[in-house]
Amino acid sequence: MSRRTALAVPLLATLVAGCSSDGGSGDVDRADMRDDVRASVQETVAQLGEADLRPLRASGRYTTCEESGYEYRGGALLSTTGDLAAAIEDAERVLAGAGWEVDDSERGRTPFVNLSRGPLEASVKESQVEPGAIELGIDHDCVDGERDDTPSFDPEEIDVGA
């Protein structure tokens, strides 16, 4: 995998799953936030196998959000053998069946789906990095904290069996 491609997955996760805006919460431990997102990426990628989506790679990282907060974002790049719009619809069906709540408020002409489950938000859409692939992005609600409080903003791989 090229360095450019390796860096693209954390970037796509940043673009796909926008920063949550619950006003921040200091009650979440940053390690728990990281673990929740990473586990959700792994679980969701496995569930998306039912929609015939196969993982190519996945990663996550801390990122800043709002004025004085941070969140952990994870993402995966997935391949499909069929029509992208149909694959995204299948992904929506699978994830809704797995307990994710579908958010229809931002539907547009481009096929994508936004979902939420507890403090997590997810998005599934066509990749802008790799046309023909699908991006999954999952992030945790923004929490209060300073940049110095966060261990690292460097991307780290998430094992999804790719």
N, C-alpha and C positions, 0 to 999 in steps of 0.2 A: 504494500500500500504506500502510495506516495505521501510525502509530508503534507502536500496541499489537500489530499483527500482525507488524511487523518485529522486535519484541523477542521475540515468541513462539517463533520458530524456535530461537534459542540456548537459550531456556529449555526447550523441548521436547527438545533434544539433551541437556541436563543431566538431564532426568527420564528419558529413554529409555535412555540408555547410562550405567549406574552406574559409579562410580569403580572401576577395577581395583585389585586388592589383591595385587600381587606383592612388596610390601615396599619398593617404590621402587628406582630405578636411576639413578645419577648418570651413566651412560655415554651417555645419549641427549642429543643437542644439542637445545635447545628449538626451533630453527628447523627441524631435521629432523623432529621430532615433528609440528610444525604442518604441514609440507609433506606428510608421510605421511598424516595424517588428511584434509587437504583433497583430495589426489589420490585417496584411497580413497572419499571421498564422491562425487567426480565420476565415478570409474570405476563405483562401485556403482549410482549413479543411472542411468547409461547401461545397465548390465546389467539393471536392473529394468524397462527398457523392454520386455524380452522377456516380462515378466509383466503387460504392459499398464498399468504405472504410469508416470505422467507427472509431471515435477517442477513444483512450484508456486513454490518458493523454497528456498534453502539458506544456512546460515551456520555459523560456528564461532567459538570463543573459548577462551582459557585459563581454567581454573577450578582452585580449590584442591581437594585431596583428601588424605585421611589427615591426620596431624598436621602434617607439614612438607613437603608435596609439592604438585605441580601436574601438570596434564595438559591436553592440547588436545582439545576435543570438537567434533565437527561434526555437523550434522544437516540433514535435508531433509524437507520436507512434500511428499507425493506424492498425486496424484489417481488414482482408479480409477473405472471405469464399471460394475464388477460388484460382486459380493458381497465384503465386506471379509474374511471368514474365508478364502474361496477365494483372494483376492488375496494374502493373507499366506502361504498354503500355496504358491502359485505363486512368490512371492518367495523362500521358503525353498528350493524346488527349484532356482531359478536361481542363488542365491548358493552353495548347496552344490556345484553344478556348476562354479562359478567358483573353488572352492578354499577357501571358508569352511567351518569345522567347526561343525556344529549342536550346541548345548548343550541337551539335553532335560531337564536337572535341575530346571528351574523351570516346567515346563508346568503350566498351570492351565485353568480354564474359559474365560478370556478368550483369544482367539486372539492369539498373539505368537510370535516366535522370537528367541532369542539365539544369536549366532554368534561365532566367533573366528578370527583368522588372524594368527599371529605375535604382535606386541605390541598388536594391535588387537582390540577387542571391538565388536560391532554388535548392534543390536536393531531389529526391525521390529514395529510394533504400530499399533492404531488410535489416531488423534490424539485427545487430550483437549482440544486447543486448537480444532481444527476437526473436529467430528463428520463422519464420512463420508470423511475423508482418512486417509492412512497416514503415520506418522512413521518415518523412518530415523534412527538415532543411531549414531555411530561415535566411539569414544574410544581414546586411546593409554594404555598402562600408566602409572600414576602414577610420577613421578620425583621424586627429592629436590630441594629448592630452596626458597628463601624467596620470599615474595610480591614483594619488591623485585627479585628476579632475573628476573621475568617482565615482558616489555615492555608488555603491556596486557591487561586483562581485558575490554575492550570487544568486543562482537560485531562480526564482519566478514562480509560477504557472500561466498559461494562460488558461482562461476559454474557452473551446471549446465544452462545453455541454456533456462532457464524464460522 
